[in-house]
Amino acid sequence: MRYTLTIRDEDYNEIKEHLIREDKNERVVFALCGRSFVENAEDRMLIKRIIKLDESQLILSTPTQVSWDNNEFIKVLKLAELKDYGIVIFHNHSNGLNKFSDADDLGEHNLFKLAYNRNGGNRPHGSVIMLPDGSLIGRVWKRDLSNDEFDIIRVIGNSFKIWYPDRLNNYQSPEIFHRQKLAFGPALVQDFSKLKITVVGAGATGSATAMLLNRLGIGEIFIIDKDKIEESNLNRLEYATINDVGKSKVEVLKKYIDNTGLNTKVTAINDWVSAPDAIKSLKVSDVVFGCTDDNAGRIILNRFAYFYLTPVIDMGLVISMKKDSYEIQDLQGRVSFIFPGSDCMLTKGIINSDIAYAENLKREDPDNYEKLKEEAYVIGEKNPSPAVVTFTTQIATLAVNELLNRIQTFNPNAIKPHKIYMFHRGIELSPKNREDNDCRICGNKLYWARGDMKPFLDIVI
């Protein structure tokens, strides 16, 4: 079981501002957390709300100690009880002690004993130390009041930071990634080896994305696609040959990546993104890449980014021709970073809800779909779209570089939520977020960090 914690960078910065001050006194912040659970895989806490204790609520605040009235903690327990939220307690060690002290052990043991006695439940809570440089050390407290280290703590937003036990402690990066280490240092190589990433779609952009992630040294990749390879795919599937026609896209791509010998673990999921195994892969992933034209699938990814604080880097490519000619009318690519604080794909008009409805109906009730299509109540299939491997690969590269830039920040000016590349005009656009956003998903914090609930993602079928 992997225990993890995810924090939006906006909340992280607010916690840091409250804890790390010139007087170096210890202070405290409580966090209410949504939860995500996959049996035998991961128990994830998602910070939904932070509650800072000001000076008047503290009994003692010195460079080595902090204490407060338990009534303040009971108020937090009451709030957590309403939605079965988890609780994480943050405090700072201004002296740089990078472990929990004996006083921390005793105090937290009593606090979480109170939490379980009052609120019940078997799911873990957590505690985190912030060091003077802003780095984090954390652990989970279980129902039996034993504790384990968080396997990974993520801070996600404009930047992407991760902490985990033994980071850079005598780490030797593999020779395979020596040239990459020369560019960005050994920390990036080790960080990538810890990441789990899901790629939704194994077509032109998806296959290129998965192969790039493998070459970067990502630790584990899940690839989701239900389609089989067709002969018309071979002009842009870099992993496929004529002998692969008729085979599962994900299985052939998995075999290709396995054969590179770069030690990336690959799981092939030959199904829709709404299938149970696909949902499990999303819930244990640190990042998701959306590489599909499936509107129904995009609706799930769109909601998932906000419910589970998991960034979705979605991409698309449109090539259209002028009527009765082979002259380019539009050659446009897109990369979108979908996460709380940015407009979602519905708000930006990337998802067509009518097409999504038709896609779902075709899968769940094909007879009724055909009937309604004849009566023009649903949208039928379109003609195949033009596709050129150089542009699909370029979009995949731009999307993977979006992740790299948010980890390494080699170009801070390029960190934008949505980017449109008009290749035929040599123009790059960055549409701004809407100011009057009343979207139920991205314009309202109700769903942000909600995590598991029934129905899943609050989607009623």
C-alpha positions as CSV (number, residue, x, y, z in Angstrom):
1,M,0.0,0.0,0.0
2,R,1.3,3.4,-1.0
3,Y,0.4,6.4,1.2
4,T,0.4,9.8,-0.5
5,L,-0.6,13.4,0.0
6,T,-1.5,16.0,-2.7
7,I,-1.5,19.7,-2.2
8,R,-2.4,22.5,-4.6
9,D,0.5,25.0,-4.9
10,E,-1.8,27.8,-3.8
11,D,-2.5,26.0,-0.5
12,Y,1.2,25.1,-0.1
13,N,2.3,28.7,-0.5
14,E,-0.3,29.8,2.0
15,I,0.9,27.2,4.5
16,K,4.5,28.2,4.0
17,E,3.8,31.8,4.5
18,H,2.1,31.0,7.8
19,L,4.7,28.6,9.1
20,I,8.0,30.0,7.9
21,R,8.6,33.5,9.4
22,E,11.6,35.6,10.6
23,D,10.9,34.9,14.3
24,K,11.4,31.1,13.6
25,N,8.7,30.2,16.0
26,E,6.8,26.9,15.5
27,R,3.2,27.3,14.3
28,V,0.4,25.0,13.1
29,V,-2.0,24.6,10.2
30,F,-4.8,22.0,10.0
31,A,-5.9,20.6,6.7
32,L,-9.2,18.8,5.8
33,C,-8.6,16.2,3.1
34,G,-10.7,14.3,0.5
35,R,-9.7,10.7,0.1
36,S,-8.9,8.4,-2.7
37,F,-8.5,4.6,-2.1
38,V,-7.5,1.8,-4.4
39,E,-7.3,-1.6,-2.5
40,N,-3.7,-3.0,-2.2
41,A,-2.4,0.0,-4.2
42,E,-2.8,3.5,-2.8
43,D,-4.4,5.5,0.0
44,R,-4.3,9.1,-1.1
45,M,-5.2,12.3,0.9
46,L,-6.2,15.4,-1.1
47,I,-6.0,18.7,0.7
48,K,-9.3,20.5,0.3
49,R,-9.2,23.2,3.0
50,I,-6.6,24.7,5.3
51,I,-7.3,26.1,8.7
52,K,-4.5,28.3,10.2
53,L,-4.2,28.9,13.9
54,D,-3.3,32.6,14.6
55,E,-1.3,33.8,17.6
56,S,-4.4,34.2,19.8
57,Q,-5.3,30.5,19.4
58,L,-1.9,29.2,20.4
59,I,-0.9,28.5,24.0
60,L,2.8,28.4,23.2
61,S,4.9,29.3,20.2
62,T,8.7,29.2,20.4
63,P,11.5,28.1,18.0
64,T,11.3,24.6,19.5
65,Q,7.6,24.1,20.6
66,V,4.0,24.8,19.7
67,S,0.9,24.0,21.6
68,W,-2.8,24.9,21.4
69,D,-6.1,24.4,23.2
70,N,-7.6,21.0,22.2
71,N,-10.9,22.8,21.6
72,E,-9.4,24.2,18.4
73,F,-8.7,20.6,17.2
74,I,-12.2,19.5,18.1
75,K,-13.6,22.2,15.9
76,V,-11.6,20.7,13.0
77,L,-12.8,17.2,13.9
78,K,-16.4,18.4,13.7
79,L,-15.8,19.8,10.2
80,A,-14.1,16.6,9.1
81,E,-17.0,14.5,10.4
82,L,-19.5,16.1,8.0
83,K,-17.9,14.6,4.9
84,D,-15.6,11.9,6.4
85,Y,-12.6,14.0,5.5
86,G,-9.1,13.1,6.6
87,I,-7.0,15.5,8.8
88,V,-3.4,16.5,8.3
89,I,-1.5,18.6,10.9
90,F,1.3,20.8,9.6
91,H,3.9,22.4,11.8
92,N,7.4,23.7,11.1
93,H,10.9,22.8,12.5
94,S,12.7,26.1,12.3
95,N,15.9,24.5,13.5
96,G,16.0,22.3,10.4
97,L,15.4,19.0,12.3
98,N,14.4,16.7,9.4
99,K,12.5,14.1,11.5
100,F,9.7,14.0,14.0
101,S,10.8,14.7,17.6
102,D,9.8,12.7,20.7
103,A,7.5,15.5,21.6
104,D,5.9,15.3,18.1
105,D,5.4,11.5,18.6
106,L,3.6,11.9,21.9
107,G,1.5,14.9,21.0
108,E,0.4,13.5,17.7
109,H,-0.4,10.1,19.2
110,N,-2.8,11.8,21.6
111,L,-4.3,14.0,19.0
112,F,-5.1,11.1,16.5
113,K,-6.3,8.9,19.4
114,L,-8.8,11.7,20.0
115,A,-9.6,11.9,16.3
116,Y,-10.4,8.2,16.0
117,N,-12.3,8.0,19.3
118,R,-14.5,11.0,18.3
119,N,-15.0,10.6,14.6
120,G,-14.5,6.8,14.2
121,G,-13.5,5.3,10.8
122,N,-10.5,3.3,9.7
123,R,-9.0,5.6,7.1
124,P,-5.6,7.2,8.0
125,H,-4.9,10.8,9.0
126,G,-1.5,12.5,8.6
127,S,1.1,14.9,9.9
128,V,3.7,16.9,8.1
129,I,6.8,18.9,9.1
130,M,7.8,21.9,6.9
131,L,11.6,22.7,7.0
132,P,13.0,26.2,6.6
133,D,13.5,25.7,2.9
134,G,9.9,24.7,2.4
135,S,10.6,21.0,2.0
136,L,8.1,18.5,3.6
137,I,8.4,15.3,5.6
138,G,5.2,13.5,6.5
139,R,3.6,10.4,7.9
140,V,0.2,8.8,8.2
141,W,-1.4,7.8,11.4
142,K,-3.5,4.6,11.2
143,R,-6.5,3.3,13.2
144,D,-4.2,1.3,15.5
145,L,-2.2,4.5,16.1
146,S,0.9,3.1,14.3
147,N,2.4,5.4,11.7
148,D,4.1,5.1,8.3
149,E,6.0,7.6,6.2
150,F,4.1,9.1,3.3
151,D,5.6,7.4,0.2
152,I,5.2,10.6,-1.8
153,I,4.0,14.2,-1.1
154,R,3.0,16.2,-4.2
155,V,2.6,20.0,-4.6
156,I,0.9,20.6,-7.9
157,G,0.0,23.8,-9.9
158,N,2.1,26.2,-11.9
159,S,5.0,24.2,-10.4
160,F,5.3,20.5,-9.6
161,K,7.3,19.5,-6.5
162,I,7.6,16.1,-4.9
163,W,9.1,14.7,-1.7
164,Y,9.7,11.1,-0.7
165,P,11.9,9.2,1.8
166,D,15.6,9.1,0.9
167,R,15.3,11.5,-2.0
168,L,18.9,12.0,-3.3
169,N,20.3,10.0,-0.4
170,N,23.3,8.3,-2.1
171,Y,21.3,8.0,-5.3
172,Q,23.2,6.9,-8.4
173,S,21.3,7.6,-11.6
174,P,21.5,4.8,-14.3
175,E,24.0,5.3,-17.0
176,I,21.1,5.2,-19.5
177,F,20.1,8.7,-18.3
178,H,23.6,10.2,-18.0
179,R,23.0,12.8,-20.7
180,Q,19.7,13.8,-19.2
181,K,21.3,14.2,-15.8
182,L,23.9,16.5,-17.4
183,A,21.0,18.8,-18.5
184,F,18.8,18.7,-15.4
185,G,20.7,17.0,-12.6
186,P,20.2,13.6,-10.8
187,A,17.1,14.8,-8.8
188,L,15.0,14.8,-12.0
189,V,16.1,11.3,-12.9
190,Q,15.1,10.0,-9.5
191,D,11.9,12.0,-9.4
192,F,10.8,10.6,-12.7
193,S,11.5,7.0,-11.5
194,K,9.0,7.6,-8.7
195,L,6.2,8.8,-11.0
196,K,3.2,6.9,-12.2
197,I,1.5,8.3,-15.3
198,T,-1.6,7.2,-17.2
199,V,-1.8,7.8,-21.0
200,V,-5.3,7.7,-22.3
201,G,-5.2,6.8,-26.0
202,A,-2.6,4.7,-27.8
203,G,-3.0,6.3,-31.2
204,A,-0.7,8.9,-32.9
205,T,-0.3,11.3,-30.0
206,G,-0.7,8.7,-27.2
207,S,1.9,6.3,-28.6
208,A,4.4,9.2,-29.0
209,T,3.6,10.4,-25.5
210,A,4.1,7.0,-24.0
211,M,7.4,6.4,-25.8
212,L,8.7,9.9,-24.7
213,L,7.8,9.2,-21.1
214,N,9.6,5.9,-21.3
215,R,12.7,7.6,-22.7
216,L,12.6,10.1,-19.8
217,G,12.6,7.3,-17.3
218,I,9.1,7.4,-15.8
219,G,8.8,4.6,-13.3
220,E,5.4,3.3,-14.3
221,I,3.0,3.9,-17.2
222,F,-0.6,2.8,-17.7
223,I,-1.9,2.9,-21.3
224,I,-5.6,2.9,-21.9
225,D,-7.2,2.2,-25.3
226,K,-9.8,-0.2,-26.6
227,D,-9.0,0.0,-30.3
228,K,-7.1,-2.4,-32.5
229,I,-4.4,-1.4,-35.1
230,E,-5.7,-0.7,-38.6
231,E,-3.6,-0.4,-41.7
232,S,-4.5,3.2,-42.0
233,N,-2.9,3.8,-38.6
234,L,0.6,2.7,-39.7
235,N,1.6,6.1,-41.1
236,R,1.7,7.6,-37.5
237,L,2.0,4.7,-35.0
238,E,5.8,4.6,-34.6
239,Y,5.7,1.4,-32.6
240,A,3.6,-0.7,-35.1
241,T,4.4,-2.7,-38.2
242,I,2.2,-4.3,-40.9
243,N,2.3,-7.5,-38.9
244,D,0.5,-5.8,-36.0
245,V,-2.7,-5.0,-38.0
246,G,-5.6,-6.4,-36.1
247,K,-3.8,-6.5,-32.7
248,S,-4.6,-4.5,-29.6
249,K,-2.9,-1.1,-29.7
250,V,-2.0,-1.1,-26.0
251,E,-0.6,-4.6,-26.1
252,V,1.7,-3.9,-29.1
253,L,2.8,-0.6,-27.5
254,K,3.5,-2.2,-24.2
255,K,5.7,-4.8,-25.9
256,Y,7.6,-2.1,-27.8
257,I,8.3,-0.2,-24.6
258,D,9.2,-3.3,-22.6
259,N,11.8,-4.1,-25.3
260,T,13.6,-0.8,-24.9
261,G,15.0,-2.1,-21.6
262,L,14.6,1.2,-19.8
263,N,12.9,-0.4,-16.8
264,T,9.6,1.4,-17.1
265,K,6.8,-0.8,-15.8
266,V,3.9,-0.7,-18.4
267,T,0.3,-1.8,-17.8
268,A,-1.8,-2.2,-20.9
269,I,-5.6,-1.6,-20.3
270,N,-7.6,-2.7,-23.4
271,D,-10.8,-0.9,-22.5
272,W,-12.6,2.5,-22.3
273,V,-11.4,5.0,-19.7
274,S,-14.6,4.5,-17.8
275,A,-13.8,0.8,-17.1
276,P,-13.0,-0.2,-13.5
277,D,-9.3,-1.1,-14.3
278,A,-8.9,2.2,-16.1
279,I,-10.3,4.2,-13.2
280,K,-7.9,2.4,-10.8
281,S,-5.0,3.4,-13.0
282,L,-6.1,7.1,-12.9
283,K,-6.5,7.0,-9.2
284,V,-2.9,5.8,-8.6
285,S,-1.3,8.2,-11.2
286,D,0.6,11.3,-10.4
287,V,-0.2,12.8,-13.9
288,V,-2.6,11.9,-16.7
289,F,-2.1,12.6,-20.4
290,G,-5.3,12.9,-22.5
291,C,-4.5,11.7,-26.0
292,T,-7.9,10.9,-27.3
293,D,-10.7,12.4,-29.5
294,D,-13.3,10.6,-27.4
295,N,-15.5,13.3,-25.9
296,A,-17.1,10.9,-23.4
297,G,-13.6,10.0,-22.1
298,R,-12.6,13.6,-22.0
299,I,-15.6,14.4,-19.7
300,I,-14.3,11.8,-17.2
301,L,-10.7,13.2,-17.4
302,N,-12.0,16.7,-17.1
303,R,-13.8,16.0,-13.9
304,F,-11.1,13.7,-12.6
305,A,-8.5,16.5,-12.6
306,Y,-10.6,18.6,-10.1
307,F,-12.0,15.8,-8.0
308,Y,-8.6,14.1,-7.4
309,L,-6.1,17.0,-7.8
310,T,-4.4,15.0,-10.6
311,P,-3.2,17.2,-13.4
312,V,-4.5,16.2,-16.9
313,I,-2.3,17.3,-19.8
314,D,-4.7,17.1,-22.7
315,M,-3.7,17.5,-26.3
316,G,-5.3,17.6,-29.7
317,L,-4.6,18.3,-33.4
318,V,-6.9,19.5,-36.1
319,I,-6.0,19.4,-39.8
320,S,-8.6,20.6,-42.2
321,M,-8.5,21.2,-46.0
322,K,-10.1,23.8,-48.2
323,K,-13.0,22.5,-50.2
324,D,-12.2,20.4,-53.2
325,S,-8.4,20.9,-52.8
326,Y,-5.4,19.7,-50.8
327,E,-4.6,23.2,-49.6
328,I,-4.4,23.5,-45.8
329,Q,-7.2,25.6,-44.3
330,D,-6.3,24.9,-40.6
331,L,-3.4,23.1,-39.0
332,Q,-3.8,23.6,-35.3
333,G,-2.5,21.9,-32.2
334,R,-3.5,22.3,-28.6
335,V,-2.0,21.5,-25.2
336,S,-4.1,22.1,-22.0
337,F,-3.1,21.8,-18.4
338,I,-6.4,20.8,-16.6
339,F,-6.2,21.4,-12.9
340,P,-7.9,23.6,-10.2
341,G,-7.1,27.2,-11.0
342,S,-7.4,26.8,-14.8
343,D,-10.5,26.7,-17.0
344,C,-11.7,23.2,-17.7
345,M,-12.3,21.7,-21.2
346,L,-16.0,22.3,-21.0
347,T,-15.5,26.0,-20.3
348,K,-13.0,26.3,-23.1
349,G,-15.3,24.5,-25.6
350,I,-12.9,21.6,-26.1
351,I,-15.6,19.0,-25.2
352,N,-18.8,18.6,-27.2
353,S,-21.4,17.3,-24.8
354,D,-23.8,16.1,-27.6
355,I,-21.1,14.0,-29.1
356,A,-20.1,12.6,-25.7
357,Y,-23.8,11.6,-25.2
358,A,-23.8,9.8,-28.5
359,E,-20.5,8.0,-27.8
360,N,-21.8,6.7,-24.5
361,L,-25.1,5.7,-26.0
362,K,-23.3,3.8,-28.8
363,R,-21.3,1.8,-26.2
364,E,-24.1,1.1,-23.7
365,D,-27.1,0.8,-26.0
366,P,-26.0,0.3,-29.6
367,D,-29.5,-0.6,-30.9
368,N,-31.1,2.5,-29.5
369,Y,-28.1,4.5,-30.8
370,E,-28.7,3.4,-34.4
371,K,-32.4,4.1,-34.1
372,L,-31.8,7.6,-32.8
373,K,-29.1,8.3,-35.3
374,E,-31.6,7.5,-38.1
375,E,-34.0,10.0,-36.5
376,A,-31.3,12.6,-36.2
377,Y,-31.4,12.7,-32.4
378,V,-27.8,11.8,-32.0
379,I,-24.7,12.7,-33.9
380,G,-23.4,9.9,-36.1
381,E,-19.8,9.1,-37.1
382,K,-17.8,11.6,-39.0
383,N,-15.4,11.0,-41.9
384,P,-11.8,10.2,-40.9
385,S,-9.8,13.3,-40.1
386,P,-6.4,14.0,-41.8
387,A,-3.4,13.0,-39.7
388,V,0.4,13.5,-40.3
389,V,2.9,11.9,-38.0
390,T,5.3,14.9,-37.8
391,F,2.5,17.1,-36.3
392,T,1.1,14.4,-34.0
393,T,4.6,13.7,-32.7
394,Q,5.2,17.4,-32.3
395,I,2.1,17.9,-30.2
396,A,3.0,14.9,-28.0
397,T,6.5,16.4,-27.5
398,L,5.0,19.8,-26.5
399,A,2.7,18.1,-24.1
400,V,5.5,16.1,-22.4
401,N,7.6,19.3,-22.2
402,E,4.7,20.9,-20.4
403,L,5.2,18.4,-17.6
404,L,9.0,18.9,-17.7
405,N,8.7,22.7,-17.6
406,R,6.5,22.6,-14.5
407,I,9.0,20.4,-12.7
408,Q,12.2,22.2,-13.9
409,T,10.8,25.6,-14.8
410,F,13.3,26.1,-17.7
411,N,10.8,28.6,-19.2
412,P,8.5,30.3,-16.6
413,N,6.9,32.5,-19.3
414,A,5.6,29.3,-21.0
415,I,3.5,28.1,-18.0
416,K,0.0,28.8,-19.2
417,P,-3.2,26.7,-18.8
418,H,-4.0,26.4,-22.5
419,K,-1.8,26.8,-25.5
420,I,-2.9,26.8,-29.2
421,Y,-0.3,26.3,-31.9
422,M,-1.4,27.5,-35.3
423,F,1.3,25.7,-37.3
424,H,0.2,27.0,-40.7
425,R,0.6,30.6,-39.5
426,G,3.5,30.3,-37.1
427,I,1.4,31.6,-34.2
428,E,1.1,30.5,-30.6
429,L,-1.9,31.6,-28.6
430,S,-2.5,31.4,-24.8
431,P,-6.2,31.9,-24.0
432,K,-6.7,33.4,-20.6
433,N,-9.0,32.0,-17.9
434,R,-12.5,33.3,-17.8
435,E,-13.2,35.9,-15.1
436,D,-16.9,35.3,-14.9
437,N,-16.6,31.5,-14.7
438,D,-19.8,29.9,-13.3
439,C,-18.8,26.4,-14.5
440,R,-19.8,23.7,-12.0
441,I,-16.5,21.9,-12.4
442,C,-13.8,24.6,-12.7
443,G,-15.6,27.7,-11.5
444,N,-16.8,26.3,-8.2
445,K,-14.5,24.8,-5.5
446,L,-17.2,22.3,-4.3
447,Y,-15.7,19.4,-6.2
448,W,-12.1,20.4,-5.9
449,A,-10.2,17.6,-3.9
450,R,-13.5,15.8,-3.2
451,G,-11.9,12.5,-4.1
452,D,-14.0,9.3,-3.7
453,M,-17.8,9.7,-3.6
454,K,-20.9,7.9,-4.9
455,P,-21.7,8.2,-7.7
456,F,-18.1,8.4,-9.0
457,L,-17.3,12.0,-10.0
458,D,-20.9,12.8,-9.2
459,I,-21.8,11.5,-12.7
460,V,-25.4,10.1,-12.8
461,I,-25.8,7.8,-15.8
